[in-house]
């Protein structure tokens, strides 16, 4: 069981199964949302996902036509990203995981918009956009 929670502990989730499609995203939106060079996400199946908090404690931000991101309304932690065009995945912010899931990042995406001051040196595959 995968479990995650926000910085203040008010919002959390759990998901059955394993993480898949684990990636570092360098898009400008994620850089701004995370205040970092990139954000790391891993997908889980929506069928095994559930919130462990009152839905009233979540803020939904529609960052594009098809993508919604969910934040804790107290501490602001970015918990999940859901793309309505991708039916088989909910993307979790890997930095918020509470348990060791032996996460292994598979690739970098949107490197065409990565921060100019950050150099990718890990040897993982890089995609200009999304693979």
C-alpha positions in Angstrom: 0.0 0.0 0.0 1.3 3.4 -1.0 0.6 6.2 1.5 1.3 9.9 1.2 0.4 13.1 3.1 0.9 16.8 2.9 3.4 18.8 5.0 0.9 19.6 7.8 -0.6 16.1 7.8 -4.2 17.3 7.2 -4.5 15.7 3.8 -3.4 12.3 2.7 -4.1 9.4 0.3 -3.5 5.8 -0.1 -3.2 3.7 -3.2 -3.0 0.0 -3.9 -0.5 -1.5 -6.3 2.8 -0.1 -7.4 4.0 3.2 -8.8 4.5 3.3 -12.5 5.6 5.9 -15.0 7.9 7.6 -12.4 9.4 10.8 -13.9 11.0 14.1 -13.3 9.0 16.8 -15.0 10.8 20.0 -16.0 7.8 21.9 -17.4 7.5 25.6 -16.3 4.2 24.9 -14.5 5.6 22.3 -12.2 8.7 24.4 -11.6 6.5 27.2 -10.4 4.2 25.0 -8.4 7.1 23.3 -6.6 9.6 26.2 -6.5 12.2 23.8 -7.7 14.1 22.8 -10.8 11.7 19.9 -11.4 9.0 17.8 -9.8 9.0 14.1 -9.4 5.8 12.1 -10.0 4.7 8.5 -10.1 1.4 7.2 -11.4 -1.0 4.8 -9.7 -4.2 3.3 -10.9 -7.3 5.3 -10.1 -9.2 2.2 -9.1 -7.0 1.7 -6.1 -6.7 5.3 -5.0 -8.5 7.0 -2.1 -8.2 10.2 -0.2 -7.6 10.0 3.6 -9.0 13.4 4.4 -12.1 15.5 4.1 -12.5 16.6 0.5 -13.2 20.1 1.9 -9.5 20.3 2.8 -8.5 20.0 -0.8 -8.1 22.8 -3.3 -8.4 21.9 -7.0 -6.4 24.0 -9.5 -7.0 23.5 -13.2 -3.6 24.2 -14.7 -4.6 23.4 -18.2 -7.6 22.3 -20.2 -7.3 18.7 -19.2 -5.1 18.7 -16.0 -6.3 19.3 -12.4 -3.9 19.5 -9.5 -5.0 19.0 -5.9 -3.4 20.9 -3.0 -3.9 20.9 0.8 -5.8 24.1 1.6 -3.8 24.6 4.8 -0.1 24.1 3.9 -0.3 24.2 0.1 1.4 20.9 -0.6 0.7 19.7 -4.1 -0.7 16.2 -3.6 -1.8 14.8 -7.0 -2.2 15.7 -10.7 -5.0 14.2 -12.8 -5.1 14.5 -16.5 -8.6 13.8 -17.8 -7.2 12.6 -21.1 -5.2 9.9 -19.3 -7.8 7.5 -17.8 -5.5 4.9 -16.3 -3.4 7.1 -14.0 -3.4 9.5 -11.1 0.0 11.1 -10.6 1.3 11.4 -7.0 4.0 13.8 -5.8 6.7 11.4 -4.9 8.2 13.8 -2.3 5.0 13.4 -0.2 5.2 9.6 0.1 5.1 8.4 3.7 6.4 4.9 3.1 9.4 3.5 1.2 8.1 2.3 -2.1 11.6 1.8 -3.7 10.9 4.5 -6.2 13.1 4.5 -9.3 12.8 7.4 -11.7 12.5 6.3 -15.3 13.0 9.5 -17.3 12.9 13.3 -17.6 10.1 15.0 -19.5 9.6 18.6 -20.9 13.4 19.1 -20.8 12.8 21.7 -23.6 11.6 24.0 -20.8 13.9 23.0 -18.0 15.5 25.7 -15.8 18.6 27.1 -17.5 20.6 26.9 -14.2 20.0 23.1 -13.8 22.1 20.5 -15.6 20.7 16.9 -15.9 23.6 14.6 -15.2 21.9 11.3 -14.2 21.9 9.5 -17.6 18.2 8.8 -17.6 16.3 9.2 -20.9 15.3 12.8 -21.7 12.3 13.9 -23.7 11.9 17.4 -25.1 8.1 17.1 -24.4 6.3 14.1 -23.0 7.3 10.6 -24.3 
